[in-house]
Amino acid sequence: MLDERIYESYIGILKEEMVPAMGCTEPIALAYGAARAREVLGKEPEHITAKCSGNIIKNVRCVIIPNSGGLTGIEAGVVLGAVAGNASLNMEVLSNVNEFERKRCRELLDKKICNVELLDSPVVLHFIIEMQAGDDTVSLEIKYDHINVTCCAR
């Protein structure tokens, strides 16, 4: 039988690694980052830049964003997170999106408010969400883990 210390270590690892998530984790992480940035900005963004590591771009490019009504890709995940995401729900950030919010997301996508750039980083899971509304700006970085905010600056 496993000794108690080893058992507790295993349980700790499982609790850290096994968290509820909607769909593919990379687009949800982007939506989470955008929702957190929107909270800091305090209003709907007029422009968003998503700087993403190559791995994020590869893994999100053609993925359907959960609860989006069939939208795909980085821009859709980021804009839906900014419009309708609830960051307090972590990896279930898009679980409460409604039809009005999906419509607003599509409107903003049609206006092309979100640009995607390659982030030159050796870290596989690494992205920066920059938002602007009027004179207000915010930059939020997530690195190493899907909801690990490593920097947030106004």
C-alpha positions in Angstrom: 0.0 0.0 0.0 1.2 3.5 -0.8 2.5 5.4 2.2 0.3 8.4 3.2 2.8 11.1 2.0 2.9 9.6 -1.5 -0.8 9.3 -1.6 -1.4 12.9 -0.6 1.2 14.0 -3.2 -0.8 12.1 -5.9 -4.0 13.6 -4.8 -2.5 17.1 -4.9 -1.3 16.6 -8.4 -4.7 15.3 -9.5 -6.5 18.3 -8.0 -4.1 20.7 -9.7 -4.3 19.1 -13.1 -7.9 18.0 -13.3 -10.1 21.1 -13.5 -13.5 21.4 -15.3 -13.1 23.0 -18.8 -15.4 23.6 -21.7 -14.0 22.0 -24.9 -10.4 22.4 -26.0 -8.5 24.2 -23.3 -6.4 26.6 -25.3 -9.4 28.6 -26.7 -11.0 28.6 -23.3 -7.7 30.0 -21.8 -7.9 32.8 -24.4 -11.5 33.5 -23.5 -10.5 33.5 -19.8 -7.6 35.9 -20.4 -9.9 38.2 -22.4 -12.6 38.1 -19.7 -10.0 39.0 -17.0 -8.6 41.8 -19.2 -12.2 43.2 -19.8 -12.8 43.2 -16.0 -9.7 45.3 -15.5 -10.5 47.6 -18.5 -14.0 48.1 -17.1 -15.8 48.5 -20.4 -16.2 46.8 -23.8 -13.0 47.0 -25.8 -12.7 48.9 -29.0 -9.6 47.1 -30.1 -7.9 43.9 -29.0 -4.5 42.4 -29.9 -3.9 38.7 -29.0 -0.2 37.9 -29.1 0.0 34.1 -29.0 2.8 31.5 -29.0 3.0 29.3 -32.1 1.5 26.4 -30.1 -1.6 28.4 -29.1 -2.1 29.6 -32.8 -1.8 26.0 -34.0 -4.2 24.6 -31.4 -6.9 27.3 -31.7 -6.9 28.3 -35.4 -9.7 26.0 -36.5 -11.3 25.0 -33.2 -15.0 25.7 -32.5 -15.3 27.9 -29.5 -17.8 26.4 -26.9 -21.1 28.2 -26.5 -20.3 30.5 -29.5 -22.9 29.2 -32.0 -20.3 27.6 -34.1 -17.6 30.3 -34.3 -14.0 29.2 -34.7 -10.6 30.5 -34.1 -8.5 32.8 -31.9 -10.5 36.0 -32.6 -13.8 34.4 -31.8 -12.5 33.0 -28.5 -11.0 36.3 -27.5 -13.9 38.5 -28.5 -16.5 36.2 -26.9 -14.5 36.1 -23.7 -14.3 39.9 -23.7 -18.0 40.3 -24.5 -19.6 37.5 -22.4 -16.9 35.7 -20.4 -17.2 35.3 -16.6 -13.6 35.0 -15.4 -14.7 33.9 -11.9 -15.7 30.6 -13.6 -12.1 29.9 -14.7 -12.0 27.3 -17.4 -15.9 27.4 -17.6 -15.6 31.1 -18.5 -18.1 30.8 -21.4 -20.7 28.5 -19.8 -23.3 31.3 -19.3 -23.1 33.0 -22.8 -26.5 34.0 -24.1 -27.8 34.7 -27.7 -27.5 38.5 -27.2 -23.9 38.1 -26.3 -23.2 35.8 -29.2 -24.8 38.3 -31.6 -22.6 41.1 -30.1 -19.5 38.9 -30.5 -20.4 38.4 -34.2 -20.9 42.2 -34.7 -17.4 42.9 -33.2 -15.8 40.1 -35.3 -17.4 41.7 -38.4 -15.8 45.0 -37.3 -12.4 43.2 -37.0 -11.6 44.6 -33.6 -9.3 41.7 -32.8 -5.9 41.2 -34.4 -3.7 38.1 -33.8 0.1 38.3 -33.7 2.7 35.6 -33.3 4.4 35.9 -29.9 8.1 34.9 -30.1 8.3 32.8 -27.0 9.9 29.4 -26.1 7.0 28.8 -23.7 4.4 26.6 -25.3 1.4 28.0 -23.4 2.0 31.8 -23.6 -0.2 34.7 -24.7 -0.8 38.4 -24.1 -4.2 40.1 -24.5 -4.0 43.8 -25.1 -7.3 45.8 -25.0 -8.0 49.4 -25.6 -11.2 51.5 -25.2 -10.8 55.3 -25.6 -7.7 56.3 -23.6 -7.9 53.2 -21.4 -5.7 50.2 -22.0 -4.8 46.9 -20.3 -2.3 44.2 -21.1 -2.7 40.8 -19.5 -0.2 37.9 -19.9 -0.9 34.2 -19.3 2.0 31.8 -19.2 2.7 28.1 -18.4 -0.8 27.3 -17.2 -4.3 28.0 -18.7 -5.3 30.5 -16.0 -2.0 31.6 -14.7 -1.9 35.4 -15.0 1.7 36.4 -14.8 1.3 40.1 -15.5 -1.6 42.5 -15.7 -0.9 46.2 -16.4 -3.1 49.2 -17.1 
